Each structure stands twice: as structure tokens, then as C-alpha cells.
């Protein structure tokens, strides 16, 4: 232990100090411009989009697709509001829909997430005939992470040797920021049948280790977002406001297509991006700023969610149309999950092969 302390003091701390000084110096030349301002910036951004979405869609095509999806989802939201006659902005301001910052509330929040998870297992059991051996556990983020972690929950995959389960982390330091009616769609996305089903099954599958550890954002995030839509189709959301909030999150993923390409291809400013998201989604300004700053430093990644979801939905519809009464949703989900994270082009080829084999029998 003494030797470790010496190494940390002698080597680790000075290295971090040097990095800190370098970043301070680098910050002086930083701008709020997108990838377009870099040398060969347009080519670089197209390269990033291809990698993050695993498609050949151009920035302009993705931008237009985003605008179309925004319009579709907003139409659904307006119909729901007209039918149910509630004001989402008023509900978001109502303290009854938030947990207070107390120890008792922390326990209540975790218990409610656990209850939602258990309900999801029962609600979706008829749609899946495979599931991971590794369980998923719901935990609070460690205290030291509470100040630095974004308010949204996140998922950590099981260890490759099976010694640790999948973990669904909730930041209980931000209870006042996540309304109770967001918890259902977050649980679906991050745990079952979202990220935990896909990633844990990948870790347990008979594929090379590098593929077990690999990630293709459009596939992984597309699957998680697809399961949110699956929950809508299965009428899992327990109230009109929880359904509306699911649509709000789906809208955000569509907005990302518009804003990411807006920043890096169409020369949108930081202010323009923030104003567009706020106006379109109504999300809190703090959340919007975090989103926009992420897009600036991670070109293309935000586009992977919606692109992946739309591809899985497209492939499911193709299988339904071609197979007719031979279509089995459980078999389709098996095909998607068993292959593990893969480029969308490869996923499409696998689904097409499945359709052809099924038609022969």
C-alpha cells in the first residue's frame, strides 16, 4: 500500500497536473463551432456519421429525416393532449410528481424503479423467449458521483466472467429533476427489455471476446429506443402523462438528428441549437445545455439512437409484410438479439436471410 501511495504521488498526480495545464492552454483556442470549421471538416463529419450510424446516410439526409420524425411525433403528442385534456407544463411544475431530497424518498424512489422493472418483466414476457442469465440490479450511484453525474439513469453491463450482474444506476442526488412519470420509459430503455437484454445476452453469447466487448451505437441505442416504442405498442405506460413523456423522449431523439447535423453541417451556433431544442421539446434549459455541449464534442453519436430504432422498426415491418401469418415477434427479437452489436447493414442482411429461410419452410 505504501508503494502504491508513492507511485500515485510521484507519477499519477504530476501526470494529471500536466494534462490539466495542457487543457487550460488548449481552451484558449477553443471555439463554439461544429466540425465544419475543422480542416476537411465536412468530410470528417460524414466519416463520423457513417461510423456512429453504420449507414451511408449523408448529413443532409439525416437532417431531413429528423425534421420528418419531429413532425410525426409532435402530431402524436398533440392528438394525445387533445384526447386527454391535460397541461404537461403544469404537471412538470407540480411538486407532487417529484421525490423530495430525503433519505426516505431515496428508498421510495428505488422501490418504485424496482416495481416498474418487475412489471415490465411480466408485461413483455410473451414477446421474448430468450433472456440473459445475468440479472439486473437497481442501485444508487455512489455518493462521490452524485455531483458529477447527469440526472438521467444509466446502465452498466455485467462483467464478462459473470461475477457481477448488470447494474441500472439512478442518481438520487437529482430527485428534484426527474419527474415520477419519466421513470417507466427510463426503466424500459436502460434495463429490461432495453440495454440489459441486449448487452447481457451479448456478453453471454458464443461470439469472439472482441465482439462481446464491441459496441455499435446505432444497434445498441437503437434497440433500447425500439423497446420504448414496444412499450407504447403494448400499452405498458400506466397513464396519459407517462405515455406523453415517452413521446417527449422519443421527440428528443428525433431532434438530435436535426441539431447534430445543424451544428456540424449547417453551421448552427450554440445559441441556435439550444433555442431549437427548448422550443421543440420544452425540456429544462439545464438539460438542453448538457445535450448541446455533448453534441459539439461528440459529432454524430446523438444520431445513432433514432437511426437504429427506425431501422429495427423497418426490418420488423418488412418481416411482417413478407411472412404474413408466419411472422413471430419472438423469433424476430431472437434474430435481432442473438447476433450481438453489429452494423445496421449486417443486421439487415441477417434479417433478410431469416425471412428467406422462413418462407422456404
Secondary structure by P-SEA (a helix, b strand, c coil): caaaaaaaaccaaaaaaaaaaaaaaaaaaccccccccccaaaaaaaaaaaaaccccccaaaaaaaaaaaaaaaaaaaaaaaaaacccaaaaaacccccccccaaaaaaaaaaaaaaaaaaaaaccccccccccbbbbbbccccccccccccccccccccccccccccccccccccccccccaaaaaaaacccccaaaaaaaaaaccccccccccccaaaaaaaaaaaaaaaaaacccccaaaaaaaaaaaaaaaaaaaaaaaaccccccaaaaaaaaaaaccccaaaaaaaaaaaaacccccaaaaaaaaaaaaaaaaaaaaacccccaaaaaaaacccccccaaaaaaaaaaaaaaaaac
